[in-house]
Amino acid sequence: MKYQIQPPFYPIVYVRGYAMRSDEREETFYDTYYGFAATSVEKRQAPAPKYWEADMFEGQLIRFMKLRSYAYADAVNRGEGIPPSEPARSLWVCRFYDRDYFEDKVRSIEDHARELRDLVCKEIPERLRAADVDVGRDNANHKVILIAHSMGGLVCRTLIQNILPFEDKEDPKDWIHRFVTMGTPHRGIELSRIPDFLQRAIAQNLNPFDSNIFSEDRMRDYLKLDKDYAVHSLGDESAPHAFPVKRCFCLIGSDHESYGAVRYATGNHSDGLVKQSNAYVVSGSDPGKDNEYSDEHIAYYANVHRAHSGRRGIVNSYESFENIQRFLFGDIKIRISLENIEVQTPIEKGVDAFYDFEFLFSIRKSNAFLHRRQQDPCENALRFKREDLPKTLVLHTAFMNSGLKDDDEHYSHFSMRFRVLERKVKRGTFWDTDYPERQIYSEGLEVRVGNENAKEADTEVGFHWLSDVGEWQRAERYPNGTYRLQLRNAGAIKADLVVEALPWPNNDLTRDR
């Protein structure tokens, strides 16, 4: 064989979301890329004289082909786009709705997952082998990266949790390198403005547009999950076929205002269709209502202010692509948290106080906030009652790719913005009195990771506050490999900012082999 698969640059397979009506399936059928080549064009926030320049993003599928650092090849349409230089780096689209369109009926989600299985386990390795790619004996060198939108993530989970391990007696880790979802309803779809009993009755008895696939009972059926596991769980972590949750990355949208009319039924705290609390996966059994999943059992995720689809959709956005490319091909994992949190504002008798911790994260040259927890407009600040304030609060886990910086740069840079809002409610005999919110902390910070000698052993973390014009300061490194500094004194809140910069990927977490 002439060509070798070079991890982590495995073939990428895109899996589209739900096409509800027959006309949507027809439109999907006539789109070569099933919607994944959709672009976005927005107003550019630029200084003079560039007021009239448009900000254009050609979509993540096309950008993976255009960037020289990746140079992925278009393998759609029988592989005519696979070039002789890097045939292993190929992009595929699972066109599982084609047969539904031809037969004018919607097959089951299990059938869609079996079609994805055939693409991943049969067609792709056969076509790579025909292009002189060494896929190994019994396809041992071959894996794929799954990138799915909306229901497509449930199709992928059906493959991972049902079809491969139970029908085929295969280990999904042998076939799937990474799994990325965008706006997937991993815990189903909730229509907040429709009573629960009515929503269940409509879904179970009428099943309009095959929407029953988002009900919990049906999801448990095609995901092979019993009642010991929450419906967004990947299942038993100790099972031989268990798929590691740290191979997964979930993009969670929050811009419900930019979605279609269905947002009026879904309500807020959503991307217009999927609740933010429903758009990520976990591993292991259900800890119960009073015991949330710990960080090690939750997939990596990012909150982006995008709608479920459309012009402001989560698929055709800078935020999604920049997160995805760094998770898939990055070499640094950044974990950011606050420790030793103390609120120092006075405690008032008869007044309940709670606090919104807002956090925004961006990487230099990404042109977007890659993670955004903000009450307005995202409705997703980290909110705590005063008596429930944690001593440690994980703000975000991000990924960076040092290969994306310019050749003459020694550091990878990212910035963070913090804000803490205090809200009060005075308890009354017949009604409570709400006070206006007040800001008790606001600051920005730029951080750089790397060193001038480019030696991994000498990696350092430097910082400067954005309200300062001073020199870079070096964060103190602790024996456990973390770097910490105190938040600037504002008189109202104290905390230590802790940054953990580690090599990525980590085989202990991802169980790559």
N, C-alpha and C positions, 0 to 999 in steps of 0.2 A: 504494500500500500504506500502511496506517495505522500499523503497528508496525514497529520496527526491532530487529534482533538487536543486543544490546549486549555485546560481548566484555568479560570472559571468561564471561558468563552464558549459555553455550550449553546446549541441551537435554542432559540427563543420561540415559544409557541404562544400566540395570542388567542384568548378564549373570550368571546363576546357575551354580552348580557342578554336580558330577556326581551324578546320581540313579542309583544302582547297580542297584536291583531294580525290578521292575514296580510293586510297591506304593509305592515312593518316588516313582516318576514319576506315579502316580495321586494321591498326596498333593500333589505339586507342582502338578499340573493344577488341583486344586480350591482352590489358594491364589492369589488374585488377584495378589498381588505376588511370587509365587515365593519366599517366605521373606524378602524384604528389608524387610518391615514387622515383623519379629520384634523384640520388646522385650527389655529386661533389667531385672530388679528385684533389688537387692542390699541388704545391710545398710548403713546409713549410719553412718560413723564420726563421730558428732556429739557435742558436749558436752551436759551436762544443760541443759534437761529434754527434749532431743530424742532420747533413746535409741531410741525406738520408731518413728522416721520411716524410711520406706523410701527408698532411692536409686533413682529410676526414670529410665530412658532409653528413649524411645519408638522408637528405631531411627533410623538415619541418613536413610532415605527420608522418613519423616514429619517429622523435624526440619528438613530442607531446605525443607519446605512451611511449617512453623510459624514459623521465624525471619523476622522482618520484614526483616532485612538481605538475605535471599535471596528469599523469597516465591516459591519454585518451585511450579508447578501440577501437579496430578495429571492426566496425559494418558492413563492407562490406561482401558480400556473405551471406545474410540472417541472419546476426547477430550472427554467430557462435563465433565471437570474443568478444562479450559483456560478461565481467566477472561478477560474482555475487557481487564483492566488490563495484564497482562504475558504474553501468550500464547507468547512466545518462550522464557520460562523454564519449561520443562516437564520432567516426569519420566516416563520410559518403562521398561518391562520387556520384554526380549526373551524371549518365551514359546516358545522353540524346542522344548521338550519336548511341546507340545500335539499336534503331528502324530504324534510317536512314540507318545503315549498312544492316539490314535485308531486308529492302524494296528497297535498292539501289537507294535512292533518299534523297535529303536534305530537311527536313521540314523547316518551317519558324522559325524565332527567337521567335515568339509568342508561337509556339508549344513547343519549347525547354523550354520556361519560364513556360508553363503550366505543363510540366513534373516536373520541379523543384518545382512548387507549390504542386503537388501531393506528392512529397517526403517530403517536409517541413511540410505540413499541415495535411497529412493523414498517410503516411507510418511510418515516424519516431515516432510520438506520439503513434500510434497503437503498434509498436514494443517495445517501452519503457514501455507502459502499460502492455504488455505481460511479460515484465521482472520485474514486480512489482515496477515500478517507478510511483510516484504520479505526473501525468501531470496536475492534477486539473480538475475541472468541465469545460467542453467545452475547454479543453486544456489550461486553464488560466495560468498554471505554465510553459508552454512550449514555448521556443523560440529557435532560432538557430543562429549561427554565420556563415555568408557566407564569404568564402575566394575564390576569383575568379582570374583567369588569363586571360588576353587579352579579347577576345570576351565574355568569361564567365561573365565578369563584366557587359556587356550590356544585357546578359540574365538575370542577377540579377536585373538590373535596370528596365527591362521590367516587371519583377515580382513585383517590388516595386512601380513603377510608373503607371503601366497599369493593369496587371492581378488581383492583390489583390484589389486595390481600385475601379477599374471600372467594371471588370467582376464579382468579388466575393463580392463587397461591404464590404471589410474587411480593417481594418487599418493595414498597414504593420508593424507599431511599436509593434503590438501585437504578431507578428510572428518572427521578425528579431531583434536580440539584437545588433549586430554589423555587419558592411559590409566593407570588405577589398578587394581592387583590386590591381593587379600587372600588370603593362604594359597594362592597358585597354585603348583603343582609345575612350575616352569619348567625344572627339570632332571629331571623325572620323579619317581616315587615309589620310595623305597628301603625295603625291609622288612629292617631290620638283623638281626633275629633269625631270618631265613630265609636259608639259604645262597644266594649270588648265582646259582649254576648252576640251583638249583631254582626260584628266582624267575623267571629267564628262561624256563625250560622251561614253567612254568605259564602265563606270560603269552603266549608265542609259540604254544604248541601247543594249550592248552585255551582260552585267552582268556576266562576266566570274567567274566561281567558286562561284556564288552567292555572289560576292563581293559588290553588291549594298547595302548590309546591313550596310555598313560603309559610305554611302552617307547621307548628311544632311537631305534630304527630307524623306528618308526611316527611318532614326533614329527618326525624329520627329513623324512619324506615329506610330512606335511601342513603343515609350516612352510617347506618349500622350502629346506632347509639342507644343504649338502654337508659333507664331513668337515673342511674348513678352519675351520669355525665350531663352537664349543661349542653344545650344544643349547639353552642358555638365552640365546643371542645373537639380537639383532634382525637380524643379517646385515651385509652390506657397507655400511659407513658412507658410502662415496663414491658409491653407486648413486643415480641420480636419484629413485628411489622410497623411499629409506631413511627410516625413521621415527626421529626423534631420540630417543636414550635419555633425554635430559633433559626430555622430555615425559612421562616415566613415573615413577610412584611405586609402590613395592611395600611392602606391610605384611607383616611376618614374625612369625608367632606362635611362642610358646615354652612354652605351658602344656600339655604333653602329658598331665599327670596328670588334667586335667579332661575329656579326650576319652573316647570309647567304648572298647569292648574291642579294637578294631584297634590301639590304641596299644601293646599287648603285642607285636604283630608289627613295628610301625614302630620302636619303641624310643625312647630319649630324644633330646635335641638336636633336638626337633621340636615341632610344634603338636598332636601326636597322630597325624597322617597325613603331613604334609609336613616333611621335614628343613629346618631353618633355612637351611642352606647351599644349598638348592635353590629358594628362594622369591623370587628376584629375577632381573632381566634385565640383560644387558650389551649392548654393541655391539662390532662388529668381529670380527676373526678370533681364533681360539683362541691365547693366548700360550704355551700349554704348561704343564705341571705346576709348573715352577720359576719361572714368571714370571706373577704374578697380574695381573689387570686393574687398571689405574690408575684413580684416582678419576673422571677425566673420561669413562671408558668404562662406568661403573656407574650404573644408574638411582638416583634418590633413593629412600631407603627408611627405614623405622623399625621397630625391634624392639619389639613389644608383648607383654606377658605374657598372652596369650589363647590359647584352644584353637582347633582348626580349625573347630568349630561347636558348637552346644549352648548351654546357659545361659551358659557362660563363653566363648562363641564370639567370633571375631575380627570378624564382621559386626555383631553387635548390641552394640557396645561404645563407650564414650566415646572410648577411645584411637583407634579407627579414624576415627570421625567428626571428632574434633578435628584429627587429622593431615590428613585429606582436605580439609576445608574450607579450611585454611590453604594447602595446596599449590595448590588450584584457584583460590582467590580472594584469597590473601595478597598483600602488597606489599613484604615484607622477607624476604630470605634470609640466614640466620645459619649461618656455617660455623665450627665449634669444633674446635680442634686443640691438641695439645701439641707444643712444639718444644724442642730442646736438652735432651732427657731424659737425666738422669744418676742412676743408682742408686748410693747411697753406702754401702750396707751392706758389711761385710767380705767378701772373697772367700776361701772356705775350700778348701783342697786336697782333692781327691777328692770334692767335693760339687758336684752340678749344681743350679743355682738357676733357677727360672723365676717369672714374675710375671704375676698377673692384674690387669689394669686394668679397674675397674668404673666405669660412668658412667650416671647417671640424669638425665633431662631432663624438665622440666615447664614449662608456660606458665601464668601466672596466670589463674584462672577456668576452666581446662580440666578440673579435678577428676580428673586422672589423670597418670601418667607417660607421656608421649608417645613416649619412647624409653628402652629399658631394657636395658643390657648388664650382666649380673650373674651370677656363677657359681651362686649359690644364691638363688632357685630356677630361674633362667632358663637356666642352662648355656650362657652365651654371652659370658662375659668375654673381653676381648682379651688373649690369652695369648702370652707370648714367653719364650724362653730368654734368659738374661742376655746371652749373646754375640750374640743376634739382636735386641736392643732397637733399635727404629728411632730416628733422631734427630727425626723428625716423625711424629706419630700423629694421624690424623684421627678425632675422636671422633663427630661427627655433623654433618649438614647439616639444619637445621630451617627452617620457614617460619612467619612471623608476619603477622598482619593487623591493622594499626593501626586499621582501621575497627571492630574489635570492642571496643576499649576505651571506657570511659565518656567522655561529652562533656567532662567537666572534668579528664580525665587527660591528661597531657602525654607519658607514656612507656608503652611496651609492656614488660612485665616477664617474665623467665623465670628459672628456678632450675636449678642443676646440683649434683649430688653426685658426688664422686670418692672412690674407695677403691682402694688398691693392696695386694695380698696377695703375700707372698713364700712360695714353696714350695720345699723342698729335698729332694734325694734323694742319699744317700751311697752311692757305688758300692762294691760288695763283690765278693769273689771268686766266690761262688756265688749271692748274691742281694743286692738293693739294699735300703736302709733308707729309708723315707719318714719325714720329720719332719712334725709338725703345721704347718699354715699359720700365718703370723703377719701381722698387719696392720702395714704400715709407713707408711701414709698414709691419712687420712680427713678430708675437709673438704667443706663446702657453700658455695655462692656464689649470690647473687642478682644479676642483671644487668638493667639497664634501657636501652632504646634509644629515643631521641627527643630532645626539648628543650622548654623551657618556652615558646619563641616559636613552636613548630610550623613552623619553616622547614627544609625538607629539607636545604638547604645547611649548616645548623648542627647536623645530627644528631650526637649524642654518645652515648657508651657509658659508663654509670656502673656501679659495683659496690660490694657490701659482703659480707664473709664472714659466713656465718650464725652462726658462733661469736662474732661481735663484736656489740656494741650501738652501735658508732660511726656516724659520719655517712657518707653516700654519698661515694665517691671517684670521681674521673673517670679513666677509663682513657686512657693515652697513645695518641694517634693517629699512625700512621706514614704516610709518603708513599704507600705502596701501598694505603692505605685500611683497613688492619687496625688493631686495637687489641690491646695486649698488656699482661700483668701477670705477675709471678712467682707461682708457687704459694707459699703460706706455708711458711716454713722448718720442716721437721719433722726434719731431721738425717739422714733416710734416703733422700730422693729430691728432686731439683731438676728444675724444668721451667718453661718459659714457657707460659702459657695465652694462646692467640691467638684472638681473635674477629673475624670478618670479617662486617660488616653491609652488604649491598648491596641495591639495588632489585630487586624481582622482579615480573614475569618478566624474563628476560634473553634478548632475541631472538637474540643470537649463539649461545646454547645451544639454545634451543627451535626456532629457525628459523620462528617464527610470521610470518605474512604476511597 
